Amino acid sequence: MLLKGVRITVVLTVLGGVLTLFVAFLVGLLRISENPVIRGITKVYVEIFRGTSLLVQLYWFYFVVPFFGLRLTAMQAGVLVLGLSYGAYAQEAVRSAILAVPEGQREAGIALNMKSSQIMRHVILPQAIVRMVPPLGNRLIQLLKGTALVSMITLSELMYQGVKARMLTLQNAKVFGLVLIIYYLLAYPIRMGINWTEKKVGNWRDA
């Protein structure tokens, strides 16, 4: 039973993680746009998703949004909400890392007659990515743990299967002990991936 839940938890984590990183980079870049309208729209999005409960967001996308003509499966709603919610937090890592690069670096690119897109791609991002990796990795681990709430919209992920197994066996310590260990094992590759990426990015930047 727990292994069935692991499969769904892994799918939610992988797909939700990909969407989180995409949203984080997109919104993080748009929030430093010179266009006030774009900055305003992204700020509203961030405030909504950071200022409301993940559980409420899940309920809205799964139970309320269909009334507006958009029907989502439980998996689609889960991935979408996880990605948008954690992306709203993760974008701050992207935005702050970019702004932390000294202004002199941008000015040097301008002096070399580089376009804004070239300065961002070749000068700013290589330095900013090193700062982004740890906080973005932490958000992915938080996303993994946040998948437990998706059971509230009928997805039988790990925590749901754990509760179900506990009700059938009445072995609270054994079942939830296994669930605890499984979550730790699922988070371990993410932590290792963060460390590896941080080293690789650091070596790439220094090369």
C-alpha positions in Angstrom: 0.0 0.0 0.0 2.8 2.4 0.9 4.6 1.7 -2.4 1.5 2.7 -4.3 1.5 6.0 -2.5 5.2 6.5 -3.2 4.7 6.3 -6.9 2.1 9.1 -6.8 4.2 11.2 -4.4 7.2 10.9 -6.7 5.2 11.9 -9.8 3.8 14.9 -7.9 7.2 15.9 -6.7 8.9 15.6 -10.1 6.2 17.4 -12.1 5.5 19.9 -9.4 9.2 20.6 -9.1 9.7 21.2 -12.8 6.8 23.6 -12.8 8.1 25.3 -9.6 11.5 26.0 -11.2 9.9 27.2 -14.4 7.6 29.6 -12.5 10.5 30.7 -10.2 12.7 31.7 -13.1 9.9 33.3 -15.2 8.4 35.3 -12.4 11.8 36.1 -10.8 12.9 37.7 -14.1 9.6 39.5 -14.7 9.6 41.0 -11.2 12.7 43.0 -12.1 11.2 44.1 -15.4 11.2 47.8 -16.2 7.6 47.5 -17.2 5.4 48.5 -14.1 2.4 46.6 -15.5 4.3 43.4 -15.6 5.8 43.9 -12.2 2.3 44.7 -10.8 0.8 41.5 -12.3 3.6 39.3 -11.0 3.4 40.9 -7.6 -0.4 40.2 -7.4 0.3 36.5 -8.3 3.0 36.2 -5.6 0.9 37.9 -2.9 -2.1 35.6 -3.7 -0.2 32.3 -3.6 2.0 33.3 -0.7 -0.8 34.8 1.3 -3.3 31.9 1.1 -3.2 28.3 2.4 -1.9 25.5 0.1 -4.9 23.4 1.1 -7.4 26.2 0.2 -5.7 26.5 -3.2 -6.0 22.8 -3.8 -9.7 23.0 -3.0 -10.2 25.9 -5.3 -8.5 24.4 -8.3 -10.2 21.0 -7.9 -13.6 21.9 -6.7 -14.3 25.5 -7.7 -12.4 26.1 -11.0 -14.6 23.5 -12.8 -17.6 25.9 -12.3 -15.7 28.3 -14.6 -15.4 25.7 -17.4 -11.9 24.3 -16.6 -12.0 20.7 -15.4 -8.8 19.3 -13.9 -8.0 15.8 -12.7 -6.8 15.5 -9.2 -3.3 14.9 -10.5 -3.4 18.0 -12.8 -4.8 20.2 -10.0 -2.2 18.9 -7.5 0.8 19.5 -9.9 -0.6 22.9 -10.9 -1.1 24.1 -7.3 2.2 22.8 -6.0 4.1 24.4 -8.9 2.3 27.7 -8.6 2.4 27.9 -4.8 6.0 26.9 -4.3 7.0 28.8 -7.4 5.6 32.0 -5.7 8.1 31.4 -2.9 11.0 30.2 -5.1 10.9 33.3 -7.4 12.3 35.4 -4.5 15.5 33.3 -4.6 15.9 34.0 -8.3 15.0 37.7 -8.0 17.2 38.4 -5.0 20.2 36.4 -6.5 20.0 38.5 -9.7 19.8 41.8 -7.7 22.7 40.7 -5.5 25.1 40.7 -8.5 27.1 44.0 -8.3 25.8 46.8 -10.6 29.4 47.1 -11.9 29.0 43.8 -13.7 26.1 45.1 -15.7 27.9 48.4 -16.4 30.9 46.4 -17.7 28.7 44.5 -20.1 27.2 47.8 -21.3 30.8 49.1 -21.8 31.5 46.1 -24.0 28.5 47.0 -26.1 26.5 43.9 -25.1 22.7 43.8 -25.4 20.6 43.5 -22.2 19.7 39.8 -23.0 23.4 39.1 -23.5 24.4 40.7 -20.2 21.7 38.7 -18.4 22.7 35.4 -20.0 26.5 35.7 -20.0 27.2 38.1 -17.1 24.4 38.2 -14.5 23.0 34.7 -14.5 26.3 32.7 -14.2 27.0 34.7 -11.0 23.4 34.6 -9.7 22.8 30.9 -10.2 25.4 30.0 -7.5 23.3 31.9 -5.0 20.0 30.4 -6.3 20.8 26.7 -6.0 20.5 26.2 -2.1 17.2 28.1 -1.6 15.7 26.5 -4.7 16.7 23.1 -3.5 15.1 23.8 -0.1 11.9 24.7 -1.8 11.9 21.4 -3.7 12.3 19.5 -0.5 9.4 21.5 1.0 7.3 20.7 -2.1 8.0 17.0 -1.5 6.6 17.3 2.0 3.7 19.4 0.8 2.5 16.6 -1.4 0.9 15.1 1.7 -1.9 17.6 1.4 -2.9 16.4 -2.0 -4.7 13.5 -0.4 -7.5 16.0 0.4 -8.5 16.1 -3.3 -8.7 12.3 -3.6 -5.1 11.4 -4.6 -3.8 8.3 -2.8 -0.3 9.6 -2.2 2.1 8.3 0.5 0.5 9.9 3.5 -3.0 8.9 2.4 -1.9 5.3 2.0 -0.1 5.5 5.4 -3.3 6.5 7.1 -5.2 3.8 5.3 -2.7 1.2 6.3 -2.8 2.3 9.9 -6.6 2.0 9.9 -6.4 -1.6 8.5 -3.5 -2.8 10.7 -3.9 -0.6 13.8 0.0 -0.5 14.0 0.5 3.2 14.4 4.2 3.2 15.2 5.2 0.7 12.5 3.2 2.3 9.7 4.0 6.0 10.5 7.6 5.0 11.2 7.8 3.5 7.7 6.2 6.7 6.2 8.8 8.8 8.0 11.6 6.8 6.7 10.2 6.8 3.1 9.9 10.6 3.1 13.5 10.9 4.3 14.7 8.5 1.6 12.8 10.5 -1.1 14.3 13.8 0.2 17.8 12.3 0.3 18.4 12.3 -3.6 17.1 15.9 -3.7 19.6 17.0 -1.1 22.4 15.2 -2.9 21.4 16.7 -6.2 21.5 20.2 -4.6 25.0 19.6 -3.3 26.2 18.2 -6.6 24.6 21.1 -8.6 26.1 23.7 -6.3 29.6 22.3 -6.8 29.2 21.9 -10.5 27.8 25.4 -10.9 30.6 26.8 -8.8 33.3 25.0 -10.8 31.7 26.1 -14.1 31.7 29.7 -13.0 35.3 29.6 -11.8 36.5 27.9 -15.0 
